[in-house]
């Protein structure tokens, strides 16, 4: 992380996959990642993911390089979370994803509206978050949540616009806590959006819900509009992630695999 080239698109594209994966897991803890970057890196820079779409032929030609092959490891950067344990905890999420239809589906044949609805459900999920309370996603929502957190600056802007704070994501809480929090989230979802948790929300219900003042609606292409600025994204089944606003977190297996708190 302390290497000066990590912030550039070229260097990010050539990261060894092991480093790229650990970096991804670090970003799945947005509050810790923000603190680690802004407090330990030169100029307090939040290292963002540089988006780049690769064609299939380009992927085949891609070769990672060792950014540190000619440098001694003199960095004082120390992550505030145990990334080794965090990486292992992602096994549960990955196993669930292997059972998901998107894992083996030819995405070129996928109806774009499905993604739009997943992102819309994710936005509706974010709008339920309150400081000091756990909130647990379905697995579909968690897929979009994980994807969004790959881009820290966009995630921060969206979270603050829709939640009023940076919603954290943590995967270290016990299963029984997650199960209870998932049930409460499901009840809150049904009360707010008039549909069972895991089911798509009618956009008319979004416009008439108590959250209309902070409403975010999906438009094509897949971006979001929020009355307070920012945009975000995802539902079905019991998810691999959970979150909370305030000073808690939730995660592990079962209903959710990740949880967090707003700071």
N, C-alpha and C positions, 0 to 999 in steps of 0.2 A: 504493500500500500504506500510506503514511503518513497518508492521509486518515482522520480519526476515524470517518467514517460507514461505512467499508468493512466493519466487523465486524457491522453490522446487516443483518437480512434484507431490509429495505426497500431499502437502498442497493445491496446485492448484486444484487437482482432488476432494478435499473435501470441496471446497469453497461453501457456501450457494449460491443458484442460483441468489439471488438478488445482491450479491457482484460481482459474476462472470459477470453478465450482465452489471453492472455499469463499471466494469473494461474494458469490451469489448467496451463500448461506449467511454471510455477515449482513448483507442487505436485507435479509428476512427478519432482522431485528432493528427496525428503523431508528429507534431512539438511541440504542447503543451505537449504531453505525454513525449517526449524526454526531454524537458526542465524541466518538473516536476520531473522526475526520477533523472536526472543527477545533478540537482541543489539542490534537497531537501532530497534525500535518502542517507544513509550512503555509503561512497565510490563512490558516483555518479554512481550507478549501474542502467542500463536500464533493468527493469524487463521484461523478455521475456516469451512468452507462451511456456510451455513445452508440446510438442505434445505427445498424448497418444491415441492409438486406443482402444476403448472399444468394447468388444463383447456384443451382446444383453443381455445375461445372466448377464454379469458384470454390465451393466447399471441398471438392475433391482435390483441388490444387493447394488448399490451405495447409500450411505447416506452422505449428507453434514453435516459438523459440524461447530460450532461456534468457529472460531479461537481465539476469544477474550473473551471467557466465563470466563477465570480466570485472565484477565488483565484489568487494568483501561485504559481508552482511554487517553493516555498522548502524543499522536502523534501530531507533529506540521505540518504534511503534509497537504498542502492546494492546491488542483488542481487550475490551472490558468484559467480554463474555468468553467462555470456553468454546472456541470454534470446533475443536476436535469432537467434543460431545454433541455440539449442535449439528455437525455433519452426520453423525451416527443417528441422531433423532429424525433426520429426514428420510431414513429408510422406510418408515411407516407410510409417509406421504407418497413415496415413489411406488411402494407396493400397491397402494390404493389406485394410483394413477394407471398402473399396468392393467387394472381391471376396468378402467374407464373407456368408453367408446371412442374418445378422441385419440387414445394411445395407438390404436391400430387402424384408424380410419384414414382413408385418402382425403386429406383436407381440401384438395382441389375439387372434390365432389361435394363438399359440405356447403349447406345453405348458409349464406352470410348472415341471415336473420337470426340464426341460432346464436352466433357470437354476439350480435347486438343485444339479444335478450339476456345472455349471460352477463354482459357488462352492465346492463340496466339493473339486473338483480343485485350485482355487486354494489352499485351506487346506492340502491335502496338499503342495502345492508349497512353501509358506512353511515347513512343518515340516522340509523338507530343507535349509534354509539353514544354513550354518555360517560363522562369522567367518573371513575371509581366503580364502574360496573362492567362485569364480564359480558362479552358478546361473542358467540360461537357461530362460524359459518357452516353452511352445507359444503360438501366437497366441490361442487361446481363453482360456488362463490370463492372458495379457497384457491381454486386454480387461477381465477382472474386476479385474486389478491396477490398471490405469489408472483404472477406476471407483472403486475403493476409495481411491486416493490423492487423489481429489477432496475427501475428508473427512479432513483431516490428523490430528485428534485421535483419531478412530476407528482410523485406520491405525496411528498410533503405539501405541495400546493393544494392538491385535491383534498387531502385529509383535513387540512386546516379550513378549507372552504366549506366542506360538507359536515365535518364533525365539530369544528371550532378549536381543535387541538390536533397534535400529531398522534394518531392512533398507532399504538405499538403492536407487535406481533411476536409472541413468545411461545415456545413449544415445550415448556418444562413442567407444567402442572400435572397433577394426578388425574387419572381417568374419571374418578367419581365427581370431582369438581367440574370437569368438562361436561359430563352427562347432565348434571343439574343446570349448568349455565346454558347448555344447548336447549333444554326444555323451556327455560325462561325466554331465550331468544325467539324460539318458535312461537311462544304465546304472544310476545310483543309484536312479532311480524304479522301474525294473524289479526291481532287487534288493530294494527296500524293500516295494513294493506288489504284486509278482508279476504285473504286467501291463505291456504295452508303453507307452511314453510317448505320450501323446495319446489313450489309451484310458481309459474310465471305470473307477474303482476300486470293487471290491465292498466294501461297508461292513464286511463280516466281516473282510476283510483289514486294514482300518484298525484294527479292535479288537485284532488279533493281531500287528500290526507292532511293531517295536522302538520306535516312537514313541507307544505307547499311553499313556504317562504324561503326555504333553502333547496327548492326542487332542482334536480339535475335530470335532464332528459337526453337520451341518445339520439343523435342525428347522423345521417350518412354523409361522408365516410365515418367510421367509428370514432367519434370524438364526443365530448360531453359539453353541455351548456349548463352552467350553474348561475343562479341569480346573484350569488356572492363570489363567483369566479371559481376557476379550477375545474377539473374533470376527473373521472375515475372509472371503474368498472364492474360482476356476477352472478345458482342453484339447485341441486337436488341431492338427496341422500345426506348422510352425516359427513361433515367435512373434515379436512385435515388441518384446520387452523382455527384459532379463536383469538379474540382480542378483548381488551377492555379499556375504558377511558379512566385515567387516574393513576393509581399506584399498585396495580395488580398485574396479573397475566394469566394465561392459561394455555395449555398445550398438551403434548403427549400423544396418546392414541385415542381410540374410541371416536367420540363425536368430533373432536377437533384435534389437530396435531400441532397447532400453533396458537399462541395467544399473546396478549400484550396489554399495554396501558398507555394512555395518552399522557404526555408530559408537557 
